[in-house]
Structures are given as C-alpha cells and as structure tokens.
Amino acid sequence: MDNSKGGREAERKRLINHLISSGYLSKPEVIDSMMKVPRHRFVPESKQHSAYMDMPLSIGYGQTISAPHMVAMMTEYLDVKPHHKILEIGTGSGYQAAVLAEILNEGMLYTVERIPELAKKAEENLRGCGYSNVHVIIGEGTKGYNEESPYDRIIVTAGAPRAPKALLDQLNEKGKLLIPIGGRMLQELVLIEKYEEGFREKKLGGCVFVPLIGENGW
Ligand code: SAM
C-alpha cells in the first residue's frame, strides 16, 4: 500500500529491533507492517516525543494506545492473511487497525469505537496515512458489526469479563477471535478458534487493558 508516512524511520527501526530481540516479533509480514506504520501520527502532539518508546500512551477520554509489544504480540497471534475480512473492537487511535491493514491486500478491516471523538480522530489518522481499506464505525462493539459478518479474524483491544456471544456468532468457521478476558484491572489474552464441532480456547498470558464497556462488557 502506498502511504504518505513521513519520518522518524530510525527511531522506528530501533523500536522494532528491540521487539525482535525481546521475542515479541518474528513474522516477516508483521515486522514489515510495524516498520511502515508511523506510530507518532496516531498519538496526540504532546505525546509524540514518546511515540517510539515501548509503552502505552494516553489518547484522551481516559483511553490509551496500546504498547508496541502488545500490538506486535496480538498481530502475530491473529495470523492475518492478505485476503482476510477483520473486525476490530476498540479503534482507539487507529494504530492497531493500521498495523493490521498494512498486511491486507484484497482484505478489509472494520473497526468499532464507542467514543465518537476518538472514532473521528482515528479516521483522520488513518486517512492521513493513506489507509483506504479500513472502515471506522461508531458503535457498541460488544454487539460486533453484523452488517459485514462473518469475519475471518476478530480482535478486541479492551478487557472483557467474557467473550461476547455476538462476536462468537459473527466469526467464520475456522476463524479466530483474540480477546483479553478477566477482571477490570488484569486480564488474560485468549485466542478462541471456531470449528464445526465447537470452540477451542488457548490462553496466552497476562495483559492489562482498559475495560470493554457495555452489554456483555463492564
Ligand atoms: N486499538 C487501539 C489503538 O490501537 O489505539 C487501542 C484501544 S484502547 C486500549 C480501547 C478502546 O476500546 C478505547 O478507545 C475504548 O473507548 C474502546 N471501547 C471500550 N468499550 C467499547 C465498546 N463496547 N465498543 C467499542 N469500543 C469500545
């Protein structure tokens, strides 16, 4: 994809090398994607100096852009193919969406955000970087986005007490849902795969996300 990215490649390369040597990144397509997406363009101006540190940053409205190592891990676990149709719940800044969109070719990404101001800003960030294969939807993510279902992959970037049924229903057969499940303060990253005979769950370790709000959330 031809994006107008703009600068800070050396800092980005340093961060990506750190993520590779720490074991968070190994798939060539994810390394390539994270090398291309300019994280500094997805954070508020006052935070841009910290954009290439491996930490979550505030994006306003009590919300955060996840730390790069978490975006790397989630993108690797999701195992995205260029033709996939993906649903993200929790657009936030739009950065995770951009990292996924970079891997897509004929595929498409739909991302749902409940805070209209964040959705609008994320849309601006994504358009500004040239991503035309991402649709930002203002809505209640625990209900998914039935209009475009089924999805090959669903990623939830907020912590939930359980996997919302609507998301399991909107998953394709052999599809994967990646979601932090647990308490309000601490969760476990869970990968759920859908098969004809039922769901298979894999626990991938602890994580900390802001809560998924709403019905079937907090
Ligand atoms: N993926 C984002 C990024 O790359 O910047 C980070 C997401 S942030 C950790 C979690 C986001 O989920 C917040 O923007 C929050 O408003 C959103 N959120 C929480 N509950 C939601 C819901 N029920 N539907 C849609 N978005 C929700």
Residues whose N, C-alpha, C, O or C-beta is under 5 A from the ligand:
A	BS01	SAM	Q63 T64 I65 S66 I89 G90 T91 G92 S93 G94 Y95 Q96 A97 V112 E113 R114 I115 G139 E140 G141 T142 T157 A158 V210 P211 L212 I213 G214
